[in-house]
Amino acid sequence: MDRPQHYRFHQGDRNLPFAAAEYEGRLANLRAEMAATGVDACVFTSMHNVAYYSGFLYCAFGRPYALVVTPTDSVTMSAGIDAAQPWRRSHGDNITYTDWQRNNYWRAIQSVTGSGRTIGFEGDHLSIAQKSLLDEFLTPKACIDVAPATMRQRMHKSPAELDLIRAGANVADVGGYAIKDAVKVGAREIDVAMAGRDAMELEIAKRFPDSEIRDSWVWFQSGINTDGAHNPVTTRKLERGDILSLNTFPMISGYYTALERTMFVGEVDNTSRKIWEANVAAHEYGMSLLVPGAKCSDITHKINDFFAERDLLQYRTFGYGHSFGILSHYYGREAGLELREDIDTVLEAGMVISMEPMLTIGEGQAGAGGYREHDILIINDEGNENITGYPYGPDFNVVG
């Protein structure tokens, strides 16, 4: 029996999140960067760059995946266990590598890159072990880290990306309203979270019937569980007067959006209301600062000053916002586009960024819990466009 190292298995109709012209435009920009830096072939291994340049969002399960881009070719590399699904979801060519011989993955990549070339790789993703195999099988003349350049490209969204992100924000709002309706004394966090997730997946299926329905999720936290932004859902039952964190995260073809809101069950005490209102005020002030020409670090310092004037800065727990686009809780994020003291990126039209101040008051103190509001804004020539519609603040979010 002939056992090939790799082969092509293409069947079915191709269906991608964007038109072919969108991917060709992204690849053209990448190839211009490659030409300017002397890179002969890029070997992308991260979920976010493979998806960004090809449309294919892989599921690794212990197997490596890749996208190889040369001046003339764009080829995804996938494992045999996936059959033709990667080809149906990829722009360009696809090669399937087999398990019959160890490192057929690298042999498949070498069949496209050739040997002795200058290879672009992702220094923030490729492991030491895989980098050693790259050197062994591709015998590169030189290796250049292209991760920073690709991150800069992903920061600037195309009109097609912006349309998808707007739709995602709308879906996040749908999840938020479903959660609001599900909040009641005695309900478990998991029950409320499932209501939001189900509503979002149904909305995605209605709006994007040809997409893969995957990876949307909800973090719904109550009481002490609100102290961290990424605390998992539990079976804790809601009690009257509980502080709540609503967090909906729809995923559409690798594009993640979010809605996050502070809520209370039934009533909110005066101390909690004052902290909540201060966080809302910081949220509104922060959104007013998101304009072209503003520097991320400067925005951060201004919000710090806002909180310091109210003796609340010591309760801040993380930065005030981050980029959106190809990302998730387990892959990707534009580290150069975050609202933190150490990020000096200047905002430009076409960037998408959140505003999400959070204050955490420790258990046992008056007003204990985590307070967080989160809106998504598109930077434009006039300032910004807020694409989050679900209301924030006490007037709407004391529920159940």
N, C-alpha and C positions, 0 to 999 in steps of 0.2 A: 504493500500500500504506500502510495506517495504521500508523504507528510510535509507539506510546504512550510517554510518559515513564516510566510505571510502571503496574503492573497486579497483579491477584491470581491466582495459579496454585496452587490447593489440590487435591491428590489423594492418595489412599491413607489408611491408618489412622494416627492420631497415637499416638506412643509417647514418653513422657517419663520421666526418672529418678524423678520423684516424682508423687504424686497432685495433682490440680488444687488441692485445699485447701491444700497446702504453698505453691504459688506465690501463691495468693490471700492467704495470710497474710503472705508477704514483701512483696507489693505493698501490702497494707493498712498495714504498718509504714512503708513508703516514702512512701505518700501522706499519712500523718499528719505525717511530717517535712516534706514538701512544703508542706502547709497551714500548718505552724508557721513556715516560713521564706518563705512567699509565692511559691513556685515553681509556675508554671502547667504546665510540662512538663519532663520530664527527657529528655535525649538521651544515652543511654549508648553509648559506642563501644568499650569494652574487652571483651576476651573474657570476663573473669571476671564483670563485672556483667551483660553480656548473658546469659551462661549462668545466673547466680545468679537473676535475676528472670524468665527465660523458659524455661530448659532447653536453649536452642539454643547449641551450641558451634561457632562459625563457623571457617572456614579461609579467610583473607583472600586470599592469592595476588595481592596488589597492588590488591585492591578493598576499599573500606570497607564496614563493616557497622554496624548500630545496633539499639538497642531504644529506642522512644519510649514513655514512660509519662506519661499525663495523669490527671486525677482519674477518668476513666471508661474510658480505653482503654489497652491494652498491645499494641504493634505492633512486630514485628521487621522490619528492612529488610535485604533480601538481594539479591545479584546474580543476573541471569538464568542464569548458568552453573550455578547450583545447582538450578534448577527448583523442584520442590515439597519437596525434602528439608528446607529450613529450616522450612516450615510444619508438616511432620510431626513435627518436634522442638521446636516452640515452643508455649508456653502463650500463648493469646491470638491475635491476628490476625497476619498476615504480608503484607507488600507486597514485590513484586519490582520493582526498578528496572532500566531498560534502558541499554544502551551507545550508543543511537542519538544521544544528545546529551550533551555533557559536563555533569557535575554534576546528572544526573537523580537521583542519590542524595540530594542536598539538596532537590530538588523533591519527592521522595517524603516526606522528613521533614517538610517544610513543609506538606504536605497533611494532616498529623496535628496538628502543633503550632499551625498558624496563624502569623500575623505579629504583631509588636509585643507579644509576651508575655514573661514572665520565665522564662528558660530555665536549667535545671540542667544542668551539664556536668561532665566529669571532668578537672580541672586537671592531674592526674598522667598523663593519657593523650592527650588531644586535642592534635594538633600545632598549631604556629603557623599553618601553611597551612590546615588544616581549620577552625581557629577563625575565620580570616578569611572562609572560605566560610559558616560558620554565621552570622556577622554580616551578610554580604551577602544571604543567601537568607531568613533568618528575621527580620531586622531587629528583634532583641530589644529590649524595653524595658530589660531588665537581664539579666545573667548571674551565676549563683551557682555556685561550685564545690561540688558535692555529694559528691565523692570521699571526704572524711573521714567524712561521715555514713554513707555506704554501707559503708565499712570497719568502722565500729563495729557496724553491724547484722550484717555477715558474721562478726564475731568470736564471736557467740553462736549456737551450733548448735541446731537443732530436734531433737526425738527422731528424726525421719526421717533427718536428716543424720547423726546419731550412729550410727544403724544402718548406713548406707552406709559411713561411715568405719571402723567396726569390721570390716565385711566386707573393706574394702580392706586393712586391717592383716593380716587372715588371709591374703589373697592374697599380700601381701609376704612373709609367712613361707613360703608354698609356694615362691616363687621362691628364697628363701634356702636351703631344703633341697635344691632342685635344683642350686644352685650348689655347695653342700658336696659333693654326690655327683660333680660334674664336675671338682673340683679334683684335679689330679695333676701330677707332674713332667712337663714337656714340653707340657702343654696350653697353648694360646694364650689370652690374655685374651678375645679375641672368641669363642672356642669356649665358654668358661665363661659369658660374658655371654648368649650365645644360648640356652643351656640354661635359664638363669633366666627370660629373657624369654618363651620358648616355654611354660614351665610356668605362668607367670602368665596369659598370654593364654588358654590352655586352661581355667584355673580361672575366669577372668572369664566366658568363654563358657558354662561350666557353671552358674555362679551367676546370671548376668544374661544369659540367652539373647536378650533383646530389645534389649540395649544396642548401641551402636556400639563395635566393638572397635578402639581406636585409642590411640596415644600412650604405651603402657606401655614402659618401658625399663629397662636395667641399666647401671650403671657398675661395672665390675669392674676393679680396679687392682692392680698387683703391683710390688714393689720400689720404685724411685725414683718410679714413677708414683703411689704412694700419698700423695705429699707434699701434694697439693691435693684438696679434697673433691669438686671438680667436674671432675677430669681425665678426658678422653674415653678410651674403650676403645682399645687398640692390639692389635697382633699379637705383642707380647712373650710369649715362652714362659716358663712357670713353672719355677723352680729350687728345689731343696730348701733350706729355711731362709728362703725369701722371706717378707716381710711382705705381706699382702693386705688389700684393702678390698672388702668385699661391700656393694653398694648396689642394692637392688631398689626400683623405683618403679612400682607398678601404677596405672593411670588408669582410673577408672570414671565415665563421664559427666561428665568435668571435675573429678572429685574425686580428688586425688592423695594417696597415702600412701607411707610409706617404711620400709625396714628397712636399717640400716647396722651392719656388724660388722667388727672387726679379726679377721684370721685369719693363720695361718702354715702354710707347706707343710712337713709332715713333722716339723719340730722348731722350737723357739724357744730362742734363747740366753738366758742369765741376765739380761743387761742389758736386752734387749728385754722379757723377761717382767716385770721390775720396773716398767718404764715402762707397759707394758700394764696391769698390775694397779693402778697408781696411777690410770690413766685410768678403769678400771672402778670404782674406789672413788669417784672424783669423780662418775661417772655415777650411782652409787647414792645418793650424798649429794645430788646435784642433784635427783633424782627425789623425794626426801623433802621437798624445799623447795617443790614444786609443789602448793600448797594454796590454797584461797580466802582472799583477804585479803593474800596475799603480793604484793609489788611486783617487777616484772621487774628493775629496776635493783638492788634489794636482793639478789635471788637471785644475780645476776651477781657482785656484790661478794663474797658469801659463797663462791662457788666459786673466785673469784680468790684469796681468802685461803687456801682449801684447797690450791690449787696452789702458792701462794707459800711456804707452810709446808714444802713438799716440794721447793723450789727447781726448780719446773717451769713456773711461770707464763710465763716468757719463751718457752716453746714453744707457747703457745696461739695459734691462728691466726684465730679468728672468734668470734661470739657462741655462746651455749650452747643455743639452741633457737629455734623459731619456730612460727607458727600452722599449722593444717591446715584443709582444706576445698576451696573452689574455687581451685585454683592449679596451677602447673606450672613446669617449668624455663624456659618462654617466656612465661608470663603470670601476673599476679596474685601477691599475698602481702600479708598484713596487716602492714604495716610497724609498726603500733602494738602488735603482739603478738609481740615478739622479746625474747629474754633477752640484753640488752646494757646497757651502762652508761648510755646516753642514752634509755632507754625506761622511763617511770614508770607504765605501765599496771598496774592492780591486777587480779590473777587473780580470776575469778568462775566460779561453777558454769555449765557449758555451754560453756566455752571448751575448745579442743583445742590442745595445744602439745607440742612435742618436747623431749626432753633429749638433747643430742648434743655432749658435750665432745670436743675433738680436740687432740692434741699432735703437732707435726711436728718431728722431729729431723733435722737436715741431713745430707746425704750425706757419708760419711767419718767421721762420729762413731759411737761405740758406740750401738747401738740405733736406727740411722737408719731413717726412714720415718714414715708418718702413722698415728696410732692414733685410732680413732673408734668410739664406740658410739652407738646411736640408738634410742630407744623413743618411742612416741607415747602421751600420757596425756590422758585426759578429766578435767577438773576437775569435781568434784562437791561436794556439801555436806559430805561426810565427809573429803575430801582429794582423792584422785585414783584413777582407774581406768587401769591400764596395759593397753593393748590389743595390745601387741606380745608375741608368744609365743616367738620364736626365741631360744635361749639365747645369752648373751654370756660372754666370758672364755676363758682358756686351757684349761680342762678340756674344753670342747666344740669349740673352734675351732682346734686344731692338727690339720690334716687332710691327706689325700692321702698 
